[in-house]
C-alpha cells in the first residue's frame, strides 16, 4: 500500500515499503499499537450485552401519570454491544443521562395492565445508542402482563420491562423486571488484599488475611465478587450487604470460611448467589440431652446439612418413617438427611451425639 494513501478518519497507519523487510520494524510496531488502541474496550470485543454491572442499570419512573410518559429516576447509559444486521454486533458508548418523555405506543384500558419494554438501538460504531419503548398486549391481571412481555424488536436489545396499570385514567408502574443481557467480559475480577474487615465492590477478588474479619459483598444485579480466605487459623465472615447469601446448604445473611476456602458470588439485585466454592462445611460434633417429650416430637439436627446421630436409646423413626420394628440399636450411628428429624422413645432424658457432615 503506498505510504501516501490515506482514508478519512483512519487511525491505523499504512505500512511503508521498508516495513516488509527486517530493516523496518518501527512502523509495524506503530501499526500493531494502533490496532490494539482501536479495539476500545479490549476484552469485551464482540460479546453481546452490557459490559459493566452499572451499564444501562436504572429504575423506570412515571414522568406523567396522565399520558403515561416514562423516564428514569436517575442517569443511565454506558457501554453495550448491540445487534446489527450489517456486521452482527455494534459497540455503543452512551454518555449517562436521565431518560425522559418515553411514550408507549399503546396503553391499557381502565383497570387493565400492560408490559412496556425499554430497548436500545445502535447507531454507528462507538456512538450513543437510542432508547425507545415498546408495548405488549393488554392483560386482565398484573401476573398475566408480567408473563406476556412484548417480543424484543428486531435489531434492538431489551434492558428493562415495566408493568403499567390504568386506574381510571391514571397510569402507574406496578412492577419492574431487569432484562439486560450481560457480556461475560465485564465479569472480570480485580485482585485486592485485605487484612481486616472490608466492603467489597463489584468485580473484586478479595484475598482476605485477617482472622475474625468480615467481608461484605454487594447484592447489585450481575455484580461478581470472589472471596478467598488465606489465613491459617480462625474464621472469616462473608456477609451480604443486604438480603441473604444463598447456596447449596446455606441461606442466611452471612456465612463462614476456613483457611483456603473461597466463594464466587453474583448478586441478583436482592440477594447474593453462590456460583462456585462453598462456605464452612467442616464436621461439627455436638452432644446434647433431650427430654422424653423432645424425643417423641422429633429432633432435627440441621435444616441444611446431613448428619450422623448416635443415641443412647434406639432411634425409631427418621423423617417420620419407621426404621425397624424395634428401632436401630442403641449407640448405632444413624444417618439423618438435612431437614429431617429423628425420634426415640426413652424412659427419661437421653443423650445423643450429632456429627454434621
DOMILO-536324 format. One record per residue (C-alpha): residue in three letters; x, y, z. Coordinates in steps of 0.25 Angstrom, whole numbers, plus 5000, padded with zeros to 4 digits. Layout:
N
 code east north   up
  Ala    X     Y    Z
...
//
This chain:
357
 code east north   up
  Unk 5000  5000 5000
  Unk 5006  5014 4996
  Unk 5011  5021 5008
  Unk 5004  5034 5003
  Unk 4990  5027 5002
  Unk 4980  5031 5013
  Unk 4966  5028 5017
  Unk 4957  5039 5024
  Unk 4957  5036 5039
  Unk 4967  5025 5038
  Unk 4975  5024 5051
  Unk 4983  5012 5047
  Unk 4996  5016 5038
  Unk 4999  5009 5025
  Unk 5012  5001 5025
  Unk 5023  5007 5017
  Unk 5031  4998 5007
  Unk 5042  4997 5017
  Unk 5033  4990 5027
  Unk 5033  4978 5018
  Unk 5047  4975 5021
  Unk 5055  4973 5035
  Unk 5061  4987 5034
  Unk 5047  4994 5037
  Unk 5041  4989 5050
  Unk 5038  5002 5056
  Unk 5026  5006 5047
  Unk 5020  4992 5048
  Unk 5020  4993 5063
  Unk 5012  5006 5062
  Unk 5002  4999 5053
  Unk 5001  4988 5064
  Unk 4999  4998 5075
  Unk 4988  5006 5067
  Unk 4981  4993 5064
  Unk 4981  4990 5079
  Unk 4976  5004 5082
  Unk 4965  5004 5072
  Unk 4959  4992 5079
  Unk 4954  5001 5090
  Unk 4949  4992 5102
  Unk 4959  4981 5099
  Unk 4954  4969 5106
  Unk 4939  4972 5103
  Unk 4941  4970 5088
  Unk 4929  4965 5081
  Unk 4922  4960 5093
  Unk 4907  4963 5093
  Unk 4901  4971 5105
  Unk 4905  4982 5114
  Unk 4919  4981 5119
  Unk 4919  4986 5134
  Unk 4909  4984 5145
  Unk 4905  4999 5144
  Unk 4903  5000 5129
  Unk 4889  5003 5126
  Unk 4885  5000 5140
  Unk 4873  5008 5144
  Unk 4859  5009 5151
  Unk 4848  5014 5142
  Unk 4839  5025 5147
  Unk 4825  5031 5143
  Unk 4828  5045 5137
  Unk 4814  5048 5134
  Unk 4803  5039 5140
  Unk 4792  5045 5131
  Unk 4799  5042 5118
  Unk 4808  5030 5123
  Unk 4821  5037 5119
  Unk 4832  5029 5125
  Unk 4846  5033 5130
  Unk 4858  5028 5138
  Unk 4859  5032 5153
  Unk 4874  5035 5151
  Unk 4884  5036 5140
  Unk 4887  5023 5132
  Unk 4896  5019 5120
  Unk 4909  5012 5117
  Unk 4915  5002 5108
  Unk 4907  4991 5101
  Unk 4909  4982 5089
  Unk 4896  4983 5081
  Unk 4891  4975 5069
  Unk 4894  4980 5055
  Unk 4888  4974 5042
  Unk 4901  4978 5035
  Unk 4912  4973 5044
  Unk 4906  4965 5055
  Unk 4909  4974 5067
  Unk 4912  4989 5069
  Unk 4919  4994 5081
  Unk 4911  5006 5086
  Unk 4916  5016 5096
  Unk 4905  5025 5102
  Unk 4908  5036 5112
  Unk 4900  5035 5125
  Unk 4888  5044 5125
  Unk 4873  5043 5130
  Unk 4863  5037 5121
  Unk 4851  5046 5118
  Unk 4837  5046 5111
  Unk 4837  5032 5106
  Unk 4823  5030 5102
  Unk 4818  5015 5099
  Unk 4811  5013 5086
  Unk 4799  5006 5093
  Unk 4793  5007 5107
  Unk 4784  4998 5115
  Unk 4769  5002 5117
  Unk 4763  5005 5131
  Unk 4766  4994 5141
  Unk 4776  4987 5131
  Unk 4790  4984 5131
  Unk 4801  4984 5120
  Unk 4816  4982 5120
  Unk 4825  4992 5113
  Unk 4839  4989 5109
  Unk 4851  4999 5109
  Unk 4860  4996 5097
  Unk 4873  5000 5091
  Unk 4876  5003 5077
  Unk 4891  5004 5072
  Unk 4895  5015 5063
  Unk 4910  5015 5057
  Unk 4922  5008 5064
  Unk 4925  5015 5077
  Unk 4913  5025 5076
  Unk 4902  5026 5086
  Unk 4890  5016 5086
  Unk 4876  5021 5084
  Unk 4865  5018 5095
  Unk 4851  5014 5091
  Unk 4839  5007 5098
  Unk 4830  4996 5092
  Unk 4817  4992 5097
  Unk 4811  4978 5100
  Unk 4797  4973 5100
  Unk 4787  4978 5110
  Unk 4784  4968 5121
  Unk 4774  4966 5132
  Unk 4784  4964 5143
  Unk 4798  4968 5147
  Unk 4803  4954 5147
  Unk 4798  4952 5132
  Unk 4804  4965 5128
  Unk 4818  4960 5134
  Unk 4816  4947 5127
  Unk 4813  4953 5113
  Unk 4825  4963 5111
  Unk 4825  4968 5097
  Unk 4835  4961 5088
  Unk 4849  4968 5086
  Unk 4849  4977 5074
  Unk 4858  4973 5063
  Unk 4871  4980 5063
  Unk 4869  4985 5077
  Unk 4873  4980 5091
  Unk 4863  4980 5103
  Unk 4869  4985 5116
  Unk 4856  4987 5125
  Unk 4841  4983 5126
  Unk 4831  4991 5134
  Unk 4816  4987 5136
  Unk 4807  4999 5135
  Unk 4793  4999 5142
  Unk 4782  5009 5137
  Unk 4774  5013 5149
  Unk 4762  5022 5144
  Unk 4771  5029 5134
  Unk 4783  5030 5144
  Unk 4795  5021 5140
  Unk 4805  5016 5149
  Unk 4817  5006 5149
  Unk 4813  4994 5158
  Unk 4825  4985 5155
  Unk 4839  4985 5148
  Unk 4848  4974 5143
  Unk 4863  4975 5139
  Unk 4865  4970 5125
  Unk 4879  4974 5122
  Unk 4888  4963 5115
  Unk 4902  4963 5121
  Unk 4915  4962 5113
  Unk 4924  4952 5121
  Unk 4935  4961 5118
  Unk 4930  4971 5128
  Unk 4931  4960 5139
  Unk 4945  4961 5141
  Unk 4952  4962 5155
  Unk 4962  4971 5161
  Unk 4971  4966 5172
  Unk 4971  4973 5185
  Unk 4977  4968 5198
  Unk 4970  4972 5211
  Unk 4976  4969 5225
  Unk 4963  4974 5232
  Unk 4948  4976 5230
  Unk 4945  4981 5216
  Unk 4933  4985 5208
  Unk 4935  4979 5194
  Unk 4932  4985 5181
  Unk 4926  4978 5169
  Unk 4938  4972 5162
  Unk 4947  4970 5174
  Unk 4955  4957 5176
  Unk 4957  4959 5191
  Unk 4969  4952 5197
  Unk 4966  4952 5212
  Unk 4976  4950 5222
  Unk 4970  4955 5235
  Unk 4965  4945 5245
  Unk 4952  4949 5250
  Unk 4949  4959 5240
  Unk 4936  4962 5232
  Unk 4936  4963 5216
  Unk 4923  4970 5212
  Unk 4919  4967 5198
  Unk 4909  4975 5188
  Unk 4896  4969 5184
  Unk 4895  4978 5172
  Unk 4889  4971 5160
  Unk 4900  4964 5152
  Unk 4911  4968 5162
  Unk 4922  4958 5162
  Unk 4931  4956 5175
  Unk 4941  4946 5179
  Unk 4945  4944 5193
  Unk 4957  4935 5197
  Unk 4961  4933 5211
  Unk 4976  4931 5212
  Unk 4979  4931 5227
  Unk 4984  4918 5234
  Unk 4974  4918 5246
  Unk 4961  4924 5251
  Unk 4949  4928 5242
  Unk 4945  4939 5232
  Unk 4931  4944 5232
  Unk 4925  4947 5218
  Unk 4913  4956 5219
  Unk 4903  4961 5209
  Unk 4901  4976 5208
  Unk 4886  4973 5209
  Unk 4877  4961 5207
  Unk 4884  4947 5209
  Unk 4895  4938 5203
  Unk 4888  4926 5196
  Unk 4896  4913 5193
  Unk 4895  4898 5193
  Unk 4893  4897 5208
  Unk 4893  4912 5213
  Unk 4882  4922 5213
  Unk 4886  4933 5223
  Unk 4891  4948 5224
  Unk 4905  4942 5226
  Unk 4914  4930 5225
  Unk 4928  4926 5230
  Unk 4940  4922 5222
  Unk 4952  4914 5228
  Unk 4966  4914 5223
  Unk 4967  4913 5207
  Unk 4952  4913 5206
  Unk 4946  4922 5195
  Unk 4933  4927 5189
  Unk 4930  4932 5176
  Unk 4917  4940 5177
  Unk 4908  4948 5168
  Unk 4897  4958 5172
  Unk 4883  4957 5167
  Unk 4878  4971 5172
  Unk 4873  4966 5185
  Unk 4882  4954 5190
  Unk 4895  4948 5187
  Unk 4896  4935 5180
  Unk 4908  4925 5182
  Unk 4912  4920 5168
  Unk 4925  4913 5172
  Unk 4932  4909 5184
  Unk 4925  4907 5197
  Unk 4926  4913 5212
  Unk 4930  4905 5224
  Unk 4925  4891 5224
  Unk 4934  4884 5233
  Unk 4929  4873 5243
  Unk 4924  4878 5256
  Unk 4922  4869 5267
  Unk 4911  4873 5278
  Unk 4905  4865 5290
  Unk 4892  4869 5296
  Unk 4882  4864 5305
  Unk 4867  4862 5301
  Unk 4855  4860 5309
  Unk 4845  4849 5306
  Unk 4835  4860 5300
  Unk 4846  4865 5291
  Unk 4850  4851 5286
  Unk 4835  4847 5283
  Unk 4833  4860 5276
  Unk 4845  4859 5267
  Unk 4859  4865 5267
  Unk 4865  4872 5255
  Unk 4880  4872 5255
  Unk 4881  4882 5243
  Unk 4872  4889 5233
  Unk 4883  4890 5223
  Unk 4893  4879 5226
  Unk 4892  4864 5227
  Unk 4897  4857 5240
  Unk 4900  4845 5247
  Unk 4893  4843 5261
  Unk 4898  4834 5272
  Unk 4887  4832 5282
  Unk 4888  4824 5295
  Unk 4874  4819 5293
  Unk 4869  4812 5280
  Unk 4864  4822 5269
  Unk 4851  4818 5264
  Unk 4848  4828 5252
  Unk 4855  4837 5242
  Unk 4847  4847 5235
  Unk 4834  4841 5240
  Unk 4838  4827 5234
  Unk 4840  4815 5244
  Unk 4853  4808 5243
  Unk 4852  4794 5249
  Unk 4841  4789 5258
  Unk 4850  4790 5270
  Unk 4857  4803 5265
  Unk 4872  4804 5262
  Unk 4881  4798 5272
  Unk 4885  4808 5283
  Unk 4898  4815 5280
  Unk 4898  4811 5266
  Unk 4901  4823 5256
  Unk 4889  4827 5249
  Unk 4889  4836 5236
  Unk 4879  4847 5236
  Unk 4877  4855 5224
  Unk 4877  4870 5224
  Unk 4864  4876 5229
  Unk 4859  4862 5235
  Unk 4856  4859 5249
  Unk 4859  4846 5257
  Unk 4850  4841 5269
  Unk 4853  4831 5280
  Unk 4844  4826 5292
  Unk 4853  4828 5304
  Unk 4849  4825 5318
  Unk 4854  4839 5322
  Unk 4865  4849 5318
  Unk 4875  4843 5308
  Unk 4888  4847 5302
  Unk 4890  4848 5287
  Unk 4903  4852 5279
  Unk 4901  4859 5266
  Unk 4912  4859 5255
  Unk 4909  4869 5244
  Unk 4914  4866 5230
//
